[in-house]
Amino acid sequence: MESDRPLDALNAARGKRVIVELKNGKQFVGKLKAFDIHINTVLEEAEERENNAVKRKIGKIFIRGDTIIFISPE
């Protein structure tokens, strides 16, 4: 299904695993649980990744939308 708006694309990814990259270079991978209009995001089963390897397992994490560069399907 094609999405017309950015939030439609995020809605389609809800419940699926996504990669979130932050402005500080950190990368988190987890299941997209929730987000709001500011793209504040909650991931479940999240892990921090560095050089494509798991650095640490976090579980549930809240990420401020203004720190995010992109969110992509894994």
PyMOL Python script that loads the backbone (N, CA, C, O; Angstrom):
from pymol import cmd

cmd.read_pdbstr("""\
ATOM      1  N   MET A   1       0.835  -1.181   0.000  1.00  0.00           N
ATOM      2  CA  MET A   1       0.000   0.000   0.000  1.00  0.00           C
ATOM      3  C   MET A   1       0.882   1.248   0.000  1.00  0.00           C
ATOM      4  O   MET A   1       1.753   1.392   0.857  1.00  0.00           O
ATOM      5  N   GLU A   2       0.662   2.135  -0.944  1.00  0.00           N
ATOM      6  CA  GLU A   2       1.412   3.388  -1.022  1.00  0.00           C
ATOM      7  C   GLU A   2       0.920   4.323   0.077  1.00  0.00           C
ATOM      8  O   GLU A   2      -0.272   4.373   0.379  1.00  0.00           O
ATOM      9  N   SER A   3       1.853   5.064   0.669  1.00  0.00           N
ATOM     10  CA  SER A   3       1.439   6.036   1.677  1.00  0.00           C
ATOM     11  C   SER A   3       1.607   7.438   1.110  1.00  0.00           C
ATOM     12  O   SER A   3       2.566   7.724   0.392  1.00  0.00           O
ATOM     13  N   ASP A   4       0.662   8.302   1.443  1.00  0.00           N
ATOM     14  CA  ASP A   4       0.664   9.659   0.920  1.00  0.00           C
ATOM     15  C   ASP A   4       1.395  10.627   1.845  1.00  0.00           C
ATOM     16  O   ASP A   4       1.915  11.648   1.396  1.00  0.00           O
ATOM     17  N   ARG A   5       1.433  10.307   3.135  1.00  0.00           N
ATOM     18  CA  ARG A   5       2.027  11.207   4.112  1.00  0.00           C
ATOM     19  C   ARG A   5       3.084  10.459   4.921  1.00  0.00           C
ATOM     20  O   ARG A   5       3.004   9.239   5.064  1.00  0.00           O
ATOM     21  N   PRO A   6       4.071  11.179   5.449  1.00  0.00           N
ATOM     22  CA  PRO A   6       5.120  10.515   6.227  1.00  0.00           C
ATOM     23  C   PRO A   6       4.574   9.689   7.400  1.00  0.00           C
ATOM     24  O   PRO A   6       5.060   8.590   7.667  1.00  0.00           O
ATOM     25  N   LEU A   7       3.569  10.219   8.095  1.00  0.00           N
ATOM     26  CA  LEU A   7       3.039   9.469   9.242  1.00  0.00           C
ATOM     27  C   LEU A   7       2.338   8.191   8.796  1.00  0.00           C
ATOM     28  O   LEU A   7       2.250   7.238   9.570  1.00  0.00           O
ATOM     29  N   ASP A   8       1.829   8.153   7.538  1.00  0.00           N
ATOM     30  CA  ASP A   8       1.238   6.913   7.012  1.00  0.00           C
ATOM     31  C   ASP A   8       2.315   5.833   6.910  1.00  0.00           C
ATOM     32  O   ASP A   8       2.059   4.669   7.217  1.00  0.00           O
ATOM     33  N   ALA A   9       3.506   6.212   6.485  1.00  0.00           N
ATOM     34  CA  ALA A   9       4.608   5.253   6.372  1.00  0.00           C
ATOM     35  C   ALA A   9       4.978   4.716   7.752  1.00  0.00           C
ATOM     36  O   ALA A   9       5.237   3.523   7.911  1.00  0.00           O
ATOM     37  N   LEU A  10       5.003   5.604   8.751  1.00  0.00           N
ATOM     38  CA  LEU A  10       5.309   5.153  10.114  1.00  0.00           C
ATOM     39  C   LEU A  10       4.196   4.253  10.640  1.00  0.00           C
ATOM     40  O   LEU A  10       4.467   3.246  11.295  1.00  0.00           O
ATOM     41  N   ASN A  11       2.956   4.610  10.357  1.00  0.00           N
ATOM     42  CA  ASN A  11       1.834   3.766  10.790  1.00  0.00           C
ATOM     43  C   ASN A  11       1.942   2.366  10.209  1.00  0.00           C
ATOM     44  O   ASN A  11       1.644   1.385  10.890  1.00  0.00           O
ATOM     45  N   ALA A  12       2.369   2.266   8.948  1.00  0.00           N
ATOM     46  CA  ALA A  12       2.515   0.962   8.290  1.00  0.00           C
ATOM     47  C   ALA A  12       3.614   0.144   8.953  1.00  0.00           C
ATOM     48  O   ALA A  12       3.588  -1.086   8.907  1.00  0.00           O
ATOM     49  N   ALA A  13       4.585   0.825   9.575  1.00  0.00           N
ATOM     50  CA  ALA A  13       5.707   0.130  10.221  1.00  0.00           C
ATOM     51  C   ALA A  13       5.410  -0.235  11.676  1.00  0.00           C
ATOM     52  O   ALA A  13       6.203  -0.930  12.310  1.00  0.00           O
ATOM     53  N   ARG A  14       4.283   0.224  12.208  1.00  0.00           N
ATOM     54  CA  ARG A  14       3.948  -0.057  13.612  1.00  0.00           C
ATOM     55  C   ARG A  14       3.871  -1.571  13.828  1.00  0.00           C
ATOM     56  O   ARG A  14       3.226  -2.290  13.065  1.00  0.00           O
ATOM     57  N   GLY A  15       4.543  -2.037  14.882  1.00  0.00           N
ATOM     58  CA  GLY A  15       4.549  -3.468  15.190  1.00  0.00           C
ATOM     59  C   GLY A  15       5.649  -4.233  14.460  1.00  0.00           C
ATOM     60  O   GLY A  15       5.843  -5.425  14.699  1.00  0.00           O
ATOM     61  N   LYS A  16       6.366  -3.549  13.572  1.00  0.00           N
ATOM     62  CA  LYS A  16       7.456  -4.187  12.824  1.00  0.00           C
ATOM     63  C   LYS A  16       8.795  -3.663  13.336  1.00  0.00           C
ATOM     64  O   LYS A  16       8.859  -2.643  14.022  1.00  0.00           O
ATOM     65  N   ARG A  17       9.863  -4.382  12.988  1.00  0.00           N
ATOM     66  CA  ARG A  17      11.199  -3.962  13.412  1.00  0.00           C
ATOM     67  C   ARG A  17      11.700  -2.837  12.499  1.00  0.00           C
ATOM     68  O   ARG A  17      11.592  -2.909  11.274  1.00  0.00           O
ATOM     69  N   VAL A  18      12.251  -1.796  13.136  1.00  0.00           N
ATOM     70  CA  VAL A  18      12.771  -0.643  12.413  1.00  0.00           C
ATOM     71  C   VAL A  18      14.167  -0.296  12.932  1.00  0.00           C
ATOM     72  O   VAL A  18      14.565  -0.692  14.028  1.00  0.00           O
ATOM     73  N   ILE A  19      14.889   0.451  12.112  1.00  0.00           N
ATOM     74  CA  ILE A  19      16.179   1.014  12.494  1.00  0.00           C
ATOM     75  C   ILE A  19      15.954   2.507  12.705  1.00  0.00           C
ATOM     76  O   ILE A  19      15.369   3.179  11.856  1.00  0.00           O
ATOM     77  N   VAL A  20      16.417   3.019  13.836  1.00  0.00           N
ATOM     78  CA  VAL A  20      16.321   4.449  14.117  1.00  0.00           C
ATOM     79  C   VAL A  20      17.740   4.982  14.272  1.00  0.00           C
ATOM     80  O   VAL A  20      18.493   4.524  15.130  1.00  0.00           O
ATOM     81  N   GLU A  21      18.096   5.946  13.441  1.00  0.00           N
ATOM     82  CA  GLU A  21      19.419   6.560  13.564  1.00  0.00           C
ATOM     83  C   GLU A  21      19.273   7.958  14.125  1.00  0.00           C
ATOM     84  O   GLU A  21      18.411   8.729  13.702  1.00  0.00           O
ATOM     85  N   LEU A  22      20.144   8.279  15.100  1.00  0.00           N
ATOM     86  CA  LEU A  22      20.079   9.563  15.783  1.00  0.00           C
ATOM     87  C   LEU A  22      21.161  10.514  15.286  1.00  0.00           C
ATOM     88  O   LEU A  22      22.135  10.094  14.660  1.00  0.00           O
ATOM     89  N   LYS A  23      20.978  11.796  15.573  1.00  0.00           N
ATOM     90  CA  LYS A  23      21.929  12.825  15.161  1.00  0.00           C
ATOM     91  C   LYS A  23      23.321  12.587  15.738  1.00  0.00           C
ATOM     92  O   LYS A  23      24.318  12.979  15.132  1.00  0.00           O
ATOM     93  N   ASN A  24      23.393  11.944  16.911  1.00  0.00           N
ATOM     94  CA  ASN A  24      24.696  11.696  17.537  1.00  0.00           C
ATOM     95  C   ASN A  24      25.371  10.437  16.980  1.00  0.00           C
ATOM     96  O   ASN A  24      26.422  10.029  17.474  1.00  0.00           O
ATOM     97  N   GLY A  25      24.770   9.818  15.950  1.00  0.00           N
ATOM     98  CA  GLY A  25      25.381   8.651  15.316  1.00  0.00           C
ATOM     99  C   GLY A  25      24.935   7.327  15.895  1.00  0.00           C
ATOM    100  O   GLY A  25      25.231   6.276  15.327  1.00  0.00           O
ATOM    101  N   LYS A  26      24.219   7.353  17.030  1.00  0.00           N
ATOM    102  CA  LYS A  26      23.746   6.093  17.620  1.00  0.00           C
ATOM    103  C   LYS A  26      22.652   5.493  16.750  1.00  0.00           C
ATOM    104  O   LYS A  26      21.899   6.205  16.085  1.00  0.00           O
ATOM    105  N   GLN A  27      22.584   4.173  16.770  1.00  0.00           N
ATOM    106  CA  GLN A  27      21.578   3.462  15.996  1.00  0.00           C
ATOM    107  C   GLN A  27      20.867   2.471  16.914  1.00  0.00           C
ATOM    108  O   GLN A  27      21.505   1.723  17.654  1.00  0.00           O
ATOM    109  N   PHE A  28      19.544   2.477  16.853  1.00  0.00           N
ATOM    110  CA  PHE A  28      18.741   1.552  17.636  1.00  0.00           C
ATOM    111  C   PHE A  28      17.858   0.749  16.704  1.00  0.00           C
ATOM    112  O   PHE A  28      17.337   1.271  15.719  1.00  0.00           O
ATOM    113  N   VAL A  29      17.693  -0.533  17.024  1.00  0.00           N
ATOM    114  CA  VAL A  29      16.824  -1.411  16.256  1.00  0.00           C
ATOM    115  C   VAL A  29      15.827  -2.006  17.230  1.00  0.00           C
ATOM    116  O   VAL A  29      16.201  -2.460  18.311  1.00  0.00           O
ATOM    117  N   GLY A  30      14.559  -2.003  16.849  1.00  0.00           N
ATOM    118  CA  GLY A  30      13.539  -2.575  17.713  1.00  0.00           C
ATOM    119  C   GLY A  30      12.189  -2.539  17.033  1.00  0.00           C
ATOM    120  O   GLY A  30      12.052  -2.070  15.903  1.00  0.00           O
ATOM    121  N   LYS A  31      11.188  -3.048  17.748  1.00  0.00           N
ATOM    122  CA  LYS A  31       9.831  -3.080  17.231  1.00  0.00           C
ATOM    123  C   LYS A  31       9.171  -1.743  17.512  1.00  0.00           C
ATOM    124  O   LYS A  31       9.122  -1.297  18.659  1.00  0.00           O
ATOM    125  N   LEU A  32       8.658  -1.096  16.456  1.00  0.00           N
ATOM    126  CA  LEU A  32       8.010   0.209  16.609  1.00  0.00           C
ATOM    127  C   LEU A  32       6.689   0.041  17.340  1.00  0.00           C
ATOM    128  O   LEU A  32       5.741  -0.537  16.809  1.00  0.00           O
ATOM    129  N   LYS A  33       6.636   0.550  18.563  1.00  0.00           N
ATOM    130  CA  LYS A  33       5.447   0.407  19.397  1.00  0.00           C
ATOM    131  C   LYS A  33       4.509   1.606  19.221  1.00  0.00           C
ATOM    132  O   LYS A  33       3.303   1.439  19.041  1.00  0.00           O
ATOM    133  N   ALA A  34       5.080   2.820  19.275  1.00  0.00           N
ATOM    134  CA  ALA A  34       4.243   4.021  19.225  1.00  0.00           C
ATOM    135  C   ALA A  34       5.070   5.219  18.782  1.00  0.00           C
ATOM    136  O   ALA A  34       6.298   5.213  18.874  1.00  0.00           O
ATOM    137  N   PHE A  35       4.366   6.261  18.293  1.00  0.00           N
ATOM    138  CA  PHE A  35       4.990   7.535  17.954  1.00  0.00           C
ATOM    139  C   PHE A  35       3.903   8.596  17.978  1.00  0.00           C
ATOM    140  O   PHE A  35       2.711   8.288  17.946  1.00  0.00           O
ATOM    141  N   ASP A  36       4.338   9.863  18.037  1.00  0.00           N
ATOM    142  CA  ASP A  36       3.369  10.960  18.009  1.00  0.00           C
ATOM    143  C   ASP A  36       3.706  11.922  16.874  1.00  0.00           C
ATOM    144  O   ASP A  36       4.589  11.640  16.063  1.00  0.00           O
ATOM    145  N   ILE A  37       3.012  13.051  16.810  1.00  0.00           N
ATOM    146  CA  ILE A  37       3.218  13.975  15.688  1.00  0.00           C
ATOM    147  C   ILE A  37       4.606  14.607  15.702  1.00  0.00           C
ATOM    148  O   ILE A  37       5.055  15.134  14.684  1.00  0.00           O
ATOM    149  N   HIS A  38       5.289  14.559  16.845  1.00  0.00           N
ATOM    150  CA  HIS A  38       6.659  15.083  16.942  1.00  0.00           C
ATOM    151  C   HIS A  38       7.683  13.992  16.621  1.00  0.00           C
ATOM    152  O   HIS A  38       8.888  14.227  16.708  1.00  0.00           O
ATOM    153  N   ILE A  39       7.212  12.815  16.255  1.00  0.00           N
ATOM    154  CA  ILE A  39       8.016  11.620  15.983  1.00  0.00           C
ATOM    155  C   ILE A  39       8.757  11.149  17.232  1.00  0.00           C
ATOM    156  O   ILE A  39       9.723  10.392  17.129  1.00  0.00           O
ATOM    157  N   ASN A  40       8.310  11.594  18.422  1.00  0.00           N
ATOM    158  CA  ASN A  40       8.762  10.933  19.641  1.00  0.00           C
ATOM    159  C   ASN A  40       8.365   9.471  19.461  1.00  0.00           C
ATOM    160  O   ASN A  40       7.232   9.180  19.076  1.00  0.00           O
ATOM    161  N   THR A  41       9.280   8.558  19.735  1.00  0.00           N
ATOM    162  CA  THR A  41       9.104   7.167  19.332  1.00  0.00           C
ATOM    163  C   THR A  41       9.363   6.216  20.488  1.00  0.00           C
ATOM    164  O   THR A  41      10.276   6.434  21.284  1.00  0.00           O
ATOM    165  N   VAL A  42       8.566   5.167  20.581  1.00  0.00           N
ATOM    166  CA  VAL A  42       8.797   4.107  21.553  1.00  0.00           C
ATOM    167  C   VAL A  42       9.106   2.825  20.784  1.00  0.00           C
ATOM    168  O   VAL A  42       8.341   2.405  19.916  1.00  0.00           O
ATOM    169  N   LEU A  43      10.248   2.209  21.121  1.00  0.00           N
ATOM    170  CA  LEU A  43      10.613   0.905  20.566  1.00  0.00           C
ATOM    171  C   LEU A  43      10.568  -0.120  21.675  1.00  0.00           C
ATOM    172  O   LEU A  43      10.905   0.180  22.820  1.00  0.00           O
ATOM    173  N   GLU A  44      10.149  -1.338  21.339  1.00  0.00           N
ATOM    174  CA  GLU A  44      10.228  -2.471  22.261  1.00  0.00           C
ATOM    175  C   GLU A  44      11.282  -3.428  21.739  1.00  0.00           C
ATOM    176  O   GLU A  44      11.609  -3.421  20.553  1.00  0.00           O
ATOM    177  N   GLU A  45      11.818  -4.263  22.642  1.00  0.00           N
ATOM    178  CA  GLU A  45      12.860  -5.238  22.274  1.00  0.00           C
ATOM    179  C   GLU A  45      14.006  -4.526  21.564  1.00  0.00           C
ATOM    180  O   GLU A  45      14.575  -5.047  20.605  1.00  0.00           O
ATOM    181  N   ALA A  46      14.339  -3.323  22.049  1.00  0.00           N
ATOM    182  CA  ALA A  46      15.343  -2.481  21.380  1.00  0.00           C
ATOM    183  C   ALA A  46      16.761  -2.904  21.744  1.00  0.00           C
ATOM    184  O   ALA A  46      17.035  -3.385  22.843  1.00  0.00           O
ATOM    185  N   GLU A  47      17.652  -2.704  20.769  1.00  0.00           N
ATOM    186  CA  GLU A  47      19.076  -2.908  20.989  1.00  0.00           C
ATOM    187  C   GLU A  47      19.819  -1.753  20.346  1.00  0.00           C
ATOM    188  O   GLU A  47      19.411  -1.225  19.311  1.00  0.00           O
ATOM    189  N   GLU A  48      20.917  -1.370  20.981  1.00  0.00           N
ATOM    190  CA  GLU A  48      21.781  -0.365  20.392  1.00  0.00           C
ATOM    191  C   GLU A  48      22.776  -1.081  19.497  1.00  0.00           C
ATOM    192  O   GLU A  48      23.351  -2.098  19.882  1.00  0.00           O
ATOM    193  N   ARG A  49      22.976  -0.547  18.303  1.00  0.00           N
ATOM    194  CA  ARG A  49      23.900  -1.163  17.349  1.00  0.00           C
ATOM    195  C   ARG A  49      25.056  -0.227  17.057  1.00  0.00           C
ATOM    196  O   ARG A  49      24.906   0.993  17.001  1.00  0.00           O
ATOM    197  N   GLU A  50      26.214  -0.842  16.872  1.00  0.00           N
ATOM    198  CA  GLU A  50      27.403  -0.097  16.486  1.00  0.00           C
ATOM    199  C   GLU A  50      28.138  -0.939  15.456  1.00  0.00           C
ATOM    200  O   GLU A  50      28.440  -2.104  15.714  1.00  0.00           O
ATOM    201  N   ASN A  51      28.428  -0.373  14.302  1.00  0.00           N
ATOM    202  CA  ASN A  51      29.082  -1.104  13.205  1.00  0.00           C
ATOM    203  C   ASN A  51      28.348  -2.406  12.880  1.00  0.00           C
ATOM    204  O   ASN A  51      28.976  -3.446  12.683  1.00  0.00           O
ATOM    205  N   ASN A  52      27.017  -2.343  12.825  1.00  0.00           N
ATOM    206  CA  ASN A  52      26.150  -3.486  12.499  1.00  0.00           C
ATOM    207  C   ASN A  52      26.207  -4.628  13.510  1.00  0.00           C
ATOM    208  O   ASN A  52      25.737  -5.729  13.219  1.00  0.00           O
ATOM    209  N   ALA A  53      26.769  -4.386  14.683  1.00  0.00           N
ATOM    210  CA  ALA A  53      26.803  -5.401  15.739  1.00  0.00           C
ATOM    211  C   ALA A  53      26.047  -4.869  16.955  1.00  0.00           C
ATOM    212  O   ALA A  53      26.055  -3.668  17.224  1.00  0.00           O
ATOM    213  N   VAL A  54      25.394  -5.776  17.687  1.00  0.00           N
ATOM    214  CA  VAL A  54      24.646  -5.375  18.880  1.00  0.00           C
ATOM    215  C   VAL A  54      25.621  -4.932  19.954  1.00  0.00           C
ATOM    216  O   VAL A  54      26.483  -5.702  20.377  1.00  0.00           O
ATOM    217  N   LYS A  55      25.482  -3.692  20.394  1.00  0.00           N
ATOM    218  CA  LYS A  55      26.333  -3.159  21.460  1.00  0.00           C
ATOM    219  C   LYS A  55      25.728  -3.484  22.827  1.00  0.00           C
ATOM    220  O   LYS A  55      26.429  -3.896  23.750  1.00  0.00           O
ATOM    221  N   ARG A  56      24.407  -3.290  22.935  1.00  0.00           N
ATOM    222  CA  ARG A  56      23.707  -3.644  24.187  1.00  0.00           C
ATOM    223  C   ARG A  56      22.223  -3.788  23.929  1.00  0.00           C
ATOM    224  O   ARG A  56      21.659  -3.143  23.045  1.00  0.00           O
ATOM    225  N   LYS A  57      21.600  -4.654  24.725  1.00  0.00           N
ATOM    226  CA  LYS A  57      20.153  -4.845  24.650  1.00  0.00           C
ATOM    227  C   LYS A  57      19.515  -3.918  25.677  1.00  0.00           C
ATOM    228  O   LYS A  57      19.970  -3.822  26.817  1.00  0.00           O
ATOM    229  N   ILE A  58      18.445  -3.232  25.248  1.00  0.00           N
ATOM    230  CA  ILE A  58      17.840  -2.213  26.105  1.00  0.00           C
ATOM    231  C   ILE A  58      16.435  -2.587  26.548  1.00  0.00           C
ATOM    232  O   ILE A  58      16.050  -2.287  27.678  1.00  0.00           O
ATOM    233  N   GLY A  59      15.665  -3.233  25.689  1.00  0.00           N
ATOM    234  CA  GLY A  59      14.260  -3.500  26.013  1.00  0.00           C
ATOM    235  C   GLY A  59      13.400  -2.376  25.469  1.00  0.00           C
ATOM    236  O   GLY A  59      13.441  -2.084  24.274  1.00  0.00           O
ATOM    237  N   LYS A  60      12.611  -1.738  26.345  1.00  0.00           N
ATOM    238  CA  LYS A  60      11.736  -0.647  25.894  1.00  0.00           C
ATOM    239  C   LYS A  60      12.494   0.669  26.008  1.00  0.00           C
ATOM    240  O   LYS A  60      13.144   0.940  27.018  1.00  0.00           O
ATOM    241  N   ILE A  61      12.400   1.496  24.941  1.00  0.00           N
ATOM    242  CA  ILE A  61      13.122   2.764  24.928  1.00  0.00           C
ATOM    243  C   ILE A  61      12.238   3.846  24.320  1.00  0.00           C
ATOM    244  O   ILE A  61      11.491   3.603  23.372  1.00  0.00           O
ATOM    245  N   PHE A  62      12.340   5.040  24.883  1.00  0.00           N
ATOM    246  CA  PHE A  62      11.664   6.227  24.358  1.00  0.00           C
ATOM    247  C   PHE A  62      12.724   7.101  23.710  1.00  0.00           C
ATOM    248  O   PHE A  62      13.748   7.387  24.331  1.00  0.00           O
ATOM    249  N   ILE A  63      12.498   7.529  22.477  1.00  0.00           N
ATOM    250  CA  ILE A  63      13.459   8.364  21.764  1.00  0.00           C
ATOM    251  C   ILE A  63      12.770   9.668  21.373  1.00  0.00           C
ATOM    252  O   ILE A  63      11.712   9.658  20.744  1.00  0.00           O
ATOM    253  N   ARG A  64      13.377  10.782  21.750  1.00  0.00           N
ATOM    254  CA  ARG A  64      12.825  12.098  21.386  1.00  0.00           C
ATOM    255  C   ARG A  64      12.901  12.301  19.888  1.00  0.00           C
ATOM    256  O   ARG A  64      13.932  12.036  19.269  1.00  0.00           O
ATOM    257  N   GLY A  65      11.820  12.769  19.310  1.00  0.00           N
ATOM    258  CA  GLY A  65      11.750  12.955  17.871  1.00  0.00           C
ATOM    259  C   GLY A  65      12.783  13.905  17.304  1.00  0.00           C
ATOM    260  O   GLY A  65      13.252  13.714  16.182  1.00  0.00           O
ATOM    261  N   ASP A  66      13.150  14.947  18.079  1.00  0.00           N
ATOM    262  CA  ASP A  66      14.097  15.930  17.535  1.00  0.00           C
ATOM    263  C   ASP A  66      15.530  15.421  17.506  1.00  0.00           C
ATOM    264  O   ASP A  66      16.422  16.128  17.038  1.00  0.00           O
ATOM    265  N   THR A  67      15.770  14.198  18.001  1.00  0.00           N
ATOM    266  CA  THR A  67      17.115  13.610  17.948  1.00  0.00           C
ATOM    267  C   THR A  67      17.252  12.629  16.778  1.00  0.00           C
ATOM    268  O   THR A  67      18.347  12.139  16.505  1.00  0.00           O
ATOM    269  N   ILE A  68      16.138  12.341  16.086  1.00  0.00           N
ATOM    270  CA  ILE A  68      16.119  11.301  15.056  1.00  0.00           C
ATOM    271  C   ILE A  68      16.468  11.868  13.679  1.00  0.00           C
ATOM    272  O   ILE A  68      15.938  12.900  13.268  1.00  0.00           O
ATOM    273  N   ILE A  69      17.377  11.169  12.967  1.00  0.00           N
ATOM    274  CA  ILE A  69      17.663  11.507  11.573  1.00  0.00           C
ATOM    275  C   ILE A  69      16.710  10.735  10.682  1.00  0.00           C
ATOM    276  O   ILE A  69      16.062  11.313   9.809  1.00  0.00           O
ATOM    277  N   PHE A  70      16.622   9.411  10.902  1.00  0.00           N
ATOM    278  CA  PHE A  70      15.697   8.612  10.081  1.00  0.00           C
ATOM    279  C   PHE A  70      15.200   7.390  10.831  1.00  0.00           C
ATOM    280  O   PHE A  70      15.797   6.938  11.809  1.00  0.00           O
ATOM    281  N   ILE A  71      14.081   6.874  10.335  1.00  0.00           N
ATOM    282  CA  ILE A  71      13.502   5.602  10.779  1.00  0.00           C
ATOM    283  C   ILE A  71      13.286   4.784   9.511  1.00  0.00           C
ATOM    284  O   ILE A  71      12.685   5.262   8.549  1.00  0.00           O
ATOM    285  N   SER A  72      13.780   3.547   9.518  1.00  0.00           N
ATOM    286  CA  SER A  72      13.709   2.722   8.321  1.00  0.00           C
ATOM    287  C   SER A  72      13.318   1.294   8.691  1.00  0.00           C
ATOM    288  O   SER A  72      13.699   0.811   9.757  1.00  0.00           O
ATOM    289  N   PRO A  73      12.565   0.612   7.828  1.00  0.00           N
ATOM    290  CA  PRO A  73      12.307  -0.812   8.075  1.00  0.00           C
ATOM    291  C   PRO A  73      13.638  -1.555   8.113  1.00  0.00           C
ATOM    292  O   PRO A  73      14.556  -1.239   7.357  1.00  0.00           O
ATOM    293  N   GLU A  74      13.736  -2.550   9.004  1.00  0.00           N
ATOM    294  CA  GLU A  74      14.993  -3.297   9.141  1.00  0.00           C
ATOM    295  C   GLU A  74      15.232  -4.149   7.909  1.00  0.00           C
ATOM    296  O   GLU A  74      16.239  -4.854   7.832  1.00  0.00           O
TER     297      GLU A  74
END
""", "prot")
cmd.dss("prot")
cmd.show_as("cartoon", "prot")
cmd.util.cbc("prot")
cmd.orient("prot")
